Amino acid sequence: MSSPATLDCNDDTTVFGLDTYLKHYYPDLDKSTSESLVNIFLLDSLHDIFNSVVGVSGNRLIDIGAGPCVYQFISACTKFNEIVATDLSKENQDAIQRWVNENADAFEWSQYVKYVCELEGHQNTVDREKEMRKAIQNVTYCDFSKKYPVGSSDSPLYDCVLTGFCIECIVNSQQQWVQYLNNASNLLKSGGWFVQLCMPADFYMIGDARMSCFKVDEEFVLKALKEAGFVVVKSYLTKHTSTRSYMNYEFTMVVLARKL
Ligand SMILES: C[S@@+](CC[C@H](N)C(=O)[O-])C[C@H]1O[C@@H](n2cnc3c(N)ncnc32)[C@H](O)[C@@H]1O
């Protein structure tokens, strides 16, 4: 595991407005807010996974619980030909589709794309956005609680399953956490890659709405993956020391694992 970094910001930002989730959790990458530092950590970790770990590539990648986001595909789209973005919520699926369709009211991810292009040592942001839009071939419904979150037992399997900040938002026991990992694993080929982004907390806020969340520690995140039949290949951890009223998280973790 890479050494833990500490985010010292204490910017207990007021949550407000339309598209509250995106605006609050995916602000401009100006390095002065804790959310930006978390997002830089995510982009750095995903860049490392898709560029430095040998063999993380393939034909099809699926994101379970993608929300309204595409930042998680900026590095991945260079290694996978086809990306399927899924979520339980139609509103979130529509937000991704609006970005793919270049609708004027789509969320602006270009700063995130620019940051990753710079990590890669170039500035072809426009080309990368085109590559992402070409790769995201399907935006569809999924339900993580199902044995097969999308499709059925005879659907084609994926080379990579990615999921970010979803399991901790929908389970209420450690046993269920492992069960949902098993559900994700059911979509994966043997030897396929699994990428998990997580930020366990007791709650997080979207505007005035208090969303419940399931808090576990770093050891459990890794243990659960092993219990679900994955081998952990690499993990990235950043610890948070300051308290915030909108989420009582203590760390953010990105884990690359492989299905046995
Ligand atoms: C905290 S958001 C994370 C979104 C995104 N992955 C990100 O990185 O910000 C959790 C997401 O899980 C989705 N979700 C909730 N229950 C789900 C379920 N049973 N199956 C799939 N997605 C679900 C929500 O609609 C929401 O988009």
The ligand as an ORCA input file, in Angstrom:
! r2SCAN-3c Opt
* xyz 0 1
  C     -22.275      8.362     -3.552
  S     -22.882      8.027     -5.141
  C     -21.397      7.627     -6.008
  C     -21.464      8.055     -7.421
  C     -20.168      7.976     -8.222
  N     -19.717      6.622     -8.397
  C     -19.058      8.835     -7.698
  O     -17.894      8.412     -7.828
  O     -19.301      9.933     -7.210
  C     -23.679      6.459     -4.953
  C     -24.404      6.037     -6.192
  O     -24.951      4.722     -5.986
  C     -26.170      4.657     -6.685
  N     -26.937      3.541     -6.140
  C     -27.676      3.494     -5.019
  N     -28.200      2.269     -4.845
  C     -27.769      1.514     -5.886
  C     -27.966      0.167     -6.277
  N     -28.699     -0.679     -5.548
  N     -27.375     -0.249     -7.421
  C     -26.609      0.588     -8.143
  N     -26.386      1.877     -7.833
  C     -26.968      2.337     -6.712
  C     -26.800      6.012     -6.472
  O     -27.813      6.300     -7.414
  C     -25.573      6.915     -6.594
  O     -25.391      7.340     -7.918
*
